[in-house]
Amino acid sequence: MPTRDTTTPHTTTGGPGHVAVIMDGNGRWAQQRGRPRLFGHHAGAKRVREIVRACPDHDVKYLTIFAFSTENWKRTQTEVSGLMALFRRYIMREARDLFDEGVRVRFIGDRVKLDEKLVRLMDNLELLTAGNDRVHLTIALNYGGRDEVTRAAQRLAFEVEQGRLSYKDVDAETLAKFLDTRFLPDPDLVIRTSGEARISNFLLWQSAYAEYEFIDTLWPDFTAQVFADVLAGYGKRERRFGAVLA
């Protein structure tokens, strides 16, 4: 049975230990400049590098980014193909730097629909960086929150069916061990760029008590300074997790 990492405590005061980001606005950013949408996606990929490097300065140990959702297949074939090529190039170009900078990379989502070359690159990058611990970068690729919970429930049901787990033992903690994110603490802060105020099927289970920040900045304009400003605002919040503080 999969195990869930419980060694890293959640940050309840000060800065967030785990930040998740819905990187939105690449296409609009490009269109504002009279360029094709893929131009914006390339600009957004470069911004990822900057934000990953900024994490240690703010004691952000975990960064999870939403790269491609299970719903994004509905986009044009040109854009989808371009994005898949971008993911392959990103992994090949960034692998050595990510390793050298102590970044551990993992991918979450359903890999079945992804092409074999991309999956091999993902597997190799995970293996290459498995010993790193400075920043844990998790990339959600062909990911959807409902799809994740559905797949977890199927795996859990199989364990019960095989007699390795009793239905009486099934609770929230047990189900969490079957999620794609079983190796991560829950996010403390979820940021969405581009002015949209919705969560778009991202980390539905894990974000039950996360703080949210919806900002107007388009992702390619989300600089390290904007990141720092958002984190500073988070530090002023009071997190109660359903309790009433005296």
C-alpha positions in Angstrom: 0.0 0.0 0.0 1.3 3.5 -0.8 2.5 5.6 2.1 2.0 9.2 2.8 4.8 11.5 3.9 4.0 12.9 7.3 7.5 13.9 8.3 7.1 17.5 7.1 4.8 19.6 9.3 2.5 22.2 7.9 3.3 25.8 8.4 0.7 27.5 10.5 2.5 30.8 11.2 4.9 32.9 9.2 5.5 31.9 5.6 4.0 29.0 3.7 6.0 25.8 3.5 4.0 24.5 0.5 2.8 26.9 -2.2 0.7 25.6 -5.1 0.2 27.8 -8.2 -2.4 27.8 -11.0 -0.4 29.3 -13.7 -3.0 31.1 -15.8 -2.8 33.8 -18.4 -0.1 32.7 -20.8 -2.4 32.8 -23.8 -3.8 36.2 -23.0 -0.3 37.6 -22.4 0.7 36.5 -25.9 -2.4 37.8 -27.6 -2.0 41.2 -26.0 1.3 41.3 -27.8 -0.1 40.1 -31.1 1.6 36.7 -30.8 0.3 33.2 -30.9 -0.7 31.5 -27.6 2.3 29.2 -27.6 4.6 32.2 -27.4 3.0 32.9 -24.0 3.5 29.4 -22.9 7.2 29.6 -23.7 7.4 32.8 -21.7 5.5 31.1 -18.8 8.0 28.2 -18.8 10.9 30.7 -18.3 9.0 32.2 -15.3 8.8 28.8 -13.7 12.6 28.8 -13.5 12.6 32.1 -11.7 10.0 31.2 -9.1 11.6 27.8 -8.3 14.9 29.6 -7.7 13.2 32.2 -5.4 11.6 29.5 -3.2 14.6 29.0 -0.8 14.8 32.7 -0.1 11.3 32.5 1.4 11.7 29.1 3.1 9.2 27.6 0.6 10.2 23.9 0.7 7.4 22.7 -1.6 6.2 24.2 -4.9 3.4 22.6 -6.9 2.5 24.0 -10.3 -0.5 23.3 -12.5 1.0 22.7 -16.0 -1.7 20.9 -17.9 -5.2 19.8 -16.8 -7.3 16.8 -17.8 -9.6 19.4 -19.4 -6.9 21.1 -21.5 -7.1 18.4 -24.1 -10.2 20.3 -25.3 -7.9 23.0 -26.7 -6.9 23.1 -30.4 -4.6 20.4 -31.6 -2.0 23.0 -32.5 -1.9 24.3 -28.9 -1.9 20.8 -27.3 0.9 19.5 -29.5 2.9 22.7 -28.9 2.5 22.3 -25.2 3.6 18.7 -25.2 6.7 19.6 -27.2 7.3 22.4 -24.7 7.1 20.0 -21.8 9.7 17.7 -23.5 12.1 20.6 -24.2 11.7 22.0 -20.7 12.7 18.7 -19.1 15.6 18.2 -21.4 16.9 21.8 -21.0 16.3 22.2 -17.3 17.2 18.7 -16.0 20.9 19.4 -15.2 20.2 22.8 -13.6 17.4 21.4 -11.5 19.7 18.7 -10.3 22.6 21.1 -9.6 20.4 23.4 -7.6 19.1 20.7 -5.3 15.5 20.6 -6.7 13.6 17.4 -6.5 11.1 17.0 -9.3 8.0 14.9 -9.2 5.0 14.7 -11.5 1.4 14.1 -10.6 -1.5 13.2 -12.9 -2.5 10.4 -15.2 0.4 9.5 -17.4 -1.6 7.0 -19.5 -2.6 9.6 -22.1 0.8 11.1 -22.5 3.2 10.0 -25.2 5.9 7.5 -24.3 8.9 9.9 -25.0 7.5 12.5 -22.6 6.8 9.8 -19.9 10.3 8.5 -20.2 11.7 12.0 -19.7 9.5 12.5 -16.7 10.6 9.2 -15.2 14.3 10.0 -15.8 14.0 13.5 -14.3 12.3 12.0 -11.2 15.1 9.5 -10.9 17.9 12.0 -11.5 16.7 14.4 -8.8 15.4 11.8 -6.3 18.2 12.6 -3.8 17.6 16.3 -3.8 15.9 18.1 -0.9 16.4 21.9 -1.2 13.1 22.5 -3.1 10.5 19.9 -3.9 9.0 20.9 -7.3 5.8 19.0 -8.2 4.4 19.4 -11.7 0.8 18.6 -12.3 0.6 17.2 -15.9 -2.6 15.8 -17.3 -4.0 16.3 -13.8 -7.5 16.9 -12.5 -8.6 16.8 -8.9 -11.7 14.7 -9.5 -9.7 12.3 -11.7 -7.1 12.0 -9.0 -9.7 11.1 -6.3 -11.4 8.7 -8.6 -8.2 6.9 -9.4 -7.4 6.8 -5.7 -10.8 5.4 -4.8 -10.3 2.7 -7.5 -7.0 1.7 -6.0 -8.4 1.7 -2.5 -11.4 -0.4 -3.6 -9.0 -2.9 -5.2 -7.1 -3.3 -1.9 -10.4 -4.0 -0.1 -11.4 -6.4 -2.8 -8.1 -8.3 -2.5 -8.6 -8.5 1.3 -5.5 -6.4 2.1 -7.6 -3.7 3.6 -10.9 -3.8 5.5 -13.7 -1.4 4.6 -13.8 -0.4 8.3 -10.3 1.0 8.0 -11.2 3.4 5.1 -11.2 6.9 6.4 -9.8 10.3 5.1 -6.3 9.5 6.2 -6.3 6.1 4.4 -7.7 7.6 1.2 -5.0 10.3 1.2 -2.4 7.6 1.1 -3.7 6.6 -2.4 -3.6 10.1 -3.8 -1.0 11.3 -6.3 0.3 13.7 -3.7 0.8 11.1 -0.9 4.4 12.2 -0.7 3.5 15.9 -0.1 2.2 17.9 2.8 -1.0 19.7 2.0 -0.6 23.2 0.4 -0.6 26.2 2.8 -1.2 28.7 0.0 -2.8 28.4 -3.5 -2.1 31.2 -5.9 -4.0 31.8 -9.1 -2.8 34.3 -11.6 -4.6 36.2 -14.4 -7.6 37.5 -12.4 -9.8 34.4 -12.6 -11.3 33.5 -9.2 -11.8 29.7 -9.5 -9.8 26.7 -8.6 -10.3 24.7 -11.9 -10.2 21.2 -10.4 -6.8 21.7 -8.8 -5.8 19.8 -5.6 -9.4 19.6 -4.5 -8.8 17.3 -1.6 -5.5 18.7 -0.5 -6.6 22.4 -0.4 -9.4 21.9 2.0 -7.8 24.4 4.5 -5.4 26.2 2.2 -5.3 30.0 1.9 -6.1 31.3 -1.5 -4.7 34.3 -3.4 -6.3 35.4 -6.7 -4.2 38.1 -8.4 -4.7 39.9 -11.7 -1.1 39.4 -12.8 -0.7 37.2 -15.9 1.6 34.3 -15.3 4.5 35.5 -17.6 4.5 38.7 -15.6 4.6 36.9 -12.2 8.1 37.9 -11.1 10.0 36.9 -8.0 9.0 40.3 -6.6 5.3 39.6 -7.1 5.8 36.2 -5.5 7.5 37.8 -2.5 4.6 40.3 -2.2 2.0 37.5 -2.2 4.0 35.6 0.4 4.3 38.6 2.6 0.5 39.0 2.5 0.1 35.4 3.5 2.2 36.0 6.6 -0.5 38.4 7.9 -3.3 35.9 7.8 -4.6 33.9 10.7 -5.1 30.2 10.0 -7.5 28.5 12.4 -8.3 25.2 10.6 -11.9 25.3 11.8 -11.0 26.2 15.4 -11.7 29.4 17.3 -8.5 30.9 18.8 -8.8 32.3 22.3 
